[in-house]
Amino acid sequence: MAARGHVQDPNDRRLRPIYDYLDNGNNKMAIQQADKLLKKHKDLHCAKVLKAIGLQRTGKQDEAYALAQEVAALEPTDDNSLQALTILYREMHRPELVTKLYEAAVKKVPNSEEYHSHLFMAYARVGEYKKMQQAGMALYKIVPKNPYYFWSVMSLIMQSISAQDENLSKTMFLPLAERMVEKMVKEDKIEAEAEVELYYMILERLEKYKEALDVVRGKLGEKLTSELQSRENKCMAMYKKLHRWPECNALARRLLLKNSDDWQFYITYFDSVFQLIDESWTPPAEEEHSLEGEVHCSIEQAVSFIEERIAEESKSSRPLRGPYLAKLELIRRLRHRGCNDEYKLGDPEELMFQYFKKFGDKPCCFTDLKVFVDLLPPSQYTKFIRQLLDVIPLAAAAENEVALPGDIKALQQHLCVVQLSRLLGIYHAMEKKQKLAVVRELMLRYRHGLEFGKSCLKTELQFSDYYCLLAVHLLLDLWLEGEEAAVWQCLTLLEEGLSHSPSNAQFKLLLIRIYCRLGAFEPVSELYSSLDAKHIQHDTIGYLLTRYAGSLGHYAAASQSCNFALRFFHSNQKDTSEYIIQAYKYGAFEKIPEFIAFRNRLNSSLHFAQVRTERMLLDLLLEANISTSLEESVKSMSLSPEEDDIPWKDLRDNRDLTVLFSWDPKDRDISEEHRKLSLEEETLWLRIRSLTLRLVSGLPTLGHTIQPKNSEKTAENGVSSKIDTIRALLQQLEAAVDSGKKFLEQKIQYPVLGPPPTRMAGFFSNGSCQCQTSLFYLVSDIYELDTNGLDSAEIQERIGNSFKSLVERLTDLFNKCKGDLIEVRDGTLKTHPNLLENLVFFVETISIALWVSSYCDSVLRPFKSNLQKKKKKKKESSVAMPPVFTHFLDYVTELQTLTSNVIDHIKGLEIILTALKLEELSLKDTLLLQEEKKFTKTVQGKVQSSYHHSVQEIGELLKKRLDTIKKLKI
């Protein structure tokens, strides 16, 4: 607790034990100590607040809030109470209450610099920019310090950023901010670099690029010193905006003369040269070329300049890559313009060969050359690779033996060539036998390379890890071609690699993808956890985990992984407010819009919306058995069928789809088209899931109407509007399903390591979609029966037919779940993860059927009760029961039988999985090496255990559903 260190308060000694208890997490003792103190000192407000903090932390939120409001109503001005209340409100996620607290304090102590600054920060937490502007100026009037003045200016900029009307932003907020800064400039009161940065930001947003350039180049620009080349970079940005290409070119040239290894300036230099050529610009005869000095405006000058940089580099004590790569970049640009033949810069193949000779032992060599391989003609690929291999100093080897590198430098060079071979498609063109021979060679090189990494720490990667990864990529190619054993070999090699290099994220990510493709989620949780993903990575790579957790039947792990992701998204709101406050305190004004944009990007994240929706569906699946518990669950989640809180128009795909290394040629790699299609697919699936959730949440709102037929009161009490909502959502669901089916007609195939496909294809093909849609239509029919009574034979017949078709559809869905999850074919394992996904869909569909049946039960029960009363009054031995009762009872009986059959099938799967002796199996001799047997056994054991775990969890959940179905008797 930060409240006590600097405050000289007579009560400080009395409060100290409570602070200590709270700091140590002993909340009960803190409450007791506060109670003791309050008996003696009833007016010690801070003790009450500290007690409220203890209550909040022990889960007694209502008591804590009441106690806090009691103190807040007294409008305290002592520092201890104010700070304690601030901490409490922050823990309650009620930052808006802090503003009221300090508004009252400022009224009572109007000249307090501390309270005014606390009020400003409180407004910053809730994004009240107008009030921030006013608070900043009020603070400046009390204590005329520059930072407070510029807090107010920055708050004006924030008003302009958040304004819905862009015109208002540019005609009111920004010009006012500009005038405020100009006033300080005229009075010569600009003191800090942050203030100049702010002025530059305002001018840039007003598109006054000329004025911004004058500021940077003028006296104020001298204050821009904290970042390297800050002034030059800002000038460059303004020259580009103003299309002042001569200055742009001269500045880039000047900066390259200082540092010929800075790639960004080569790009600017080339851009400006070609812009000047296209504009036919000529330098003035007598005057200076530009404000920044000499300008190059011809290809000859550009060629000459690059050659000079290479000549300079040869004299440098440290080899520089920039000039050599710039030459290749210039060739590419000239070729693109169709004028390479005129200006001979050399043969790209030869230049790349020379580059390899100079930098081939650097891990960056491959990524450098990767950009320029399209300069090579395909007919030269094999010759180019052979040329590179010839210059690598490999140890002499006997015939039919592999020549191995003698040191790390040679190993790095060879690795670079292997990566280029994959990139140029040489491995893709091979036959199966050749590919297997390359896999064996790569693994031999991998194991030999481990000799060089014996002294590596566990946190360091082995020098030869890429050999193992490339071997796995080749095996994945074979798997896609139908070689089933290859995928097991992939897992074996990756587990072996991970044992030698426990910190290699690529091994872990590949294992996660392959285990998930095989339907084994159990090993994935531990692998993902060991990645130790930080902050934003929960959004960018979290999809690898959350996509498969629930769909493979690991409900507990799915719940945990969703919670983990949601914790990050929810803390983002609070954390970003703190970053913004720190940026104000330290004058990092240019970062504030970035933090706001970052927060908005996370709030609009596709992954966030997916996890939130799936988590709520999962919670309902695990917790809600019948309509009463469904109602409680829906209420606790604050779910409402009318509300859609997903920002569909602003959804952002923050997934990192290139997190897995790929050496595939462009035509086989992830393209921009793949990204767009994947986003479209994910959005369609999210819409279907969101509508399903909202339809389920609407079931408890219908209730049983006791109103007479055709009563107008039903419209008044809102029930008929609820059914209208359900029907409207059902129409939306039908439209989303149609869009999904149209999308799947394209039969898109993503690259094997590209975006994972959604569950949408399985949802349609196994019949879950038809079942769930029919169930929601049944709700509409039952509601109609409820409002019109038992007189309509047509409605009863329609409901009876719906019951029959539902049982048939559910039986079809069950038939698609039948089969062995793991089978052995010719000594090779074959998994069927689609059966597991179908079982999970069956559980979900039977749960929805149960909730709908429960609603049906709540409607039919009162009707039956009324009929029995009539029977007693008339003293007749038999009153004809309407057919709907028989239909419902038959339906429930069949539902019970079907669920029992599925449970028996799952028990059978458990027995088969337990009895399966995997250790007796071995992969084909062509693929298996002796030292790999240990890892093969581990991999097979993990997959078997995961399937067993999935089946157990699915079985347990179905047993709960069966118990509930048995209770459904009218």
HUPE-V448667 format. One record per helix or strand. SS is the DSSP state (a for helix, b for strand). FROM is the first residue (numbers start at 0). TO is the last residue. Records with the same first field share a line. If there is no record, write none. Layout:
SS: FROM-TO + FROM-TO
//
This chain:
a: 11-22 + 26-39 + 44-56 + 60-71 + 78-90 + 94-107 + 112-125 + 128-141 + 145-161 + 165-185 + 192-204 + 208-216 + 219-222 + 229-240 + 244-257 + 262-277 + 298-314 + 321-335 + 347-358 + 363-369 + 372-374 + 377-389 + 407-422 + 431-452 + 464-479 + 484-499 + 504-516 + 521-530 + 536-539 + 542-545 + 549-551 + 554-584 + 588-602 + 605-622 + 626-635 + 647-649 + 665-667 + 671-701 + 712-715 + 718-743 + 759-764 + 767-787 + 792-814 + 832-873 + 882-914 + 917-919 + 929-965
b: 393-393 + 404-404 + 604-604 + 651-651 + 821-824 + 827-830
//
